[in-house]
Amino acid sequence: MSFFIFCAQADRIRVGSDAWADVTEKDGSGIYFKLLKEIYGAENIDITIESYHRGLKSFNDQKIDILVGVFREDVKQAILPNW
């Protein structure tokens, strides 16, 4: 009897943000990034730090999967918290 295990590596989650002190630091630290790494695993996330407007364009063009710290009225389509 043989056993085969197949592991398919999922695409990495692309996260974008502007740099904010203690929240989304340029070095990948900050509370928002810490939370995302706990949820998805640090090895599964690619973080891009750029200006808010560039990040917003990247999100709207579907070049990143998650945009941290976005204003509700600035996105065309997204899942946002009610609060």
N, C-alpha and C positions, 0 to 999 in steps of 0.2 A: 504494500500500500504506500502511495506517495502523497505527500502534502505539498501544495504549492501556495506560497503567499505572494500576492502581488500588491505592491504599494505604488499608488499613483500620486505623484507630487502635485498638489494643487498650485495654481498660480498664486504668487505672493500678493498680498493686499497692499495697494498703493495708497499711502496716506499723505495728504498735503496740509500745510499750515504756514501761517506767518509765525515769526518768532515772538513769543511773549514770555516775559520773565516768570519763572517757576511753573509755567503752564505748558508751553511748547518751546523748549530751548533748542538752539541750533545744533547742539550735540546729541539730540535725540532724547534728552531727559525732560522732565516735567510731568505733572500729574496726568494730563490727558494722554501722553504717550505711554506712561506707566500703566494706565488703565487698559489701553489698547493692547499692549504687550501681554498683560495678564490674561486678557480675553482670547487673543489670537495666537499668542506665542511670539516672542521677539524674533525668532528665525523666520516667521511668516510675513513680516511687515517690512516694506520699503518706505522710508520717510523722506519727504522732500520739503525743504523749507524755502519758501519764496514769498514774494509780496502777496498781500491779500488778493489783489486784483488778478495777478497771474495764477494763483491757486484757484480762484473762482473760475477763471477761464479753463484751466485744466480740468476742473470738476465738470463744468458744463459741456466740455468737449469729450468727456468720459476717458480722460487720460489718467485720472486718479479715481480711486473708489470711495475714499473718505476725505472730506474736507473738515478740518477741526476749526471751530470758532466762527462759523458762517452765520450771517444774518438771514433769517427766514425769507425776507423779501428779495434777497440777492440770488436765489437759486431757482432754476426753472422747475426742477423735479428732484425731490429728495425725501428721505425719511427723517423727520425731525421730532424731538420730544414736544409734548404739549405745553410743558412749563417753559 
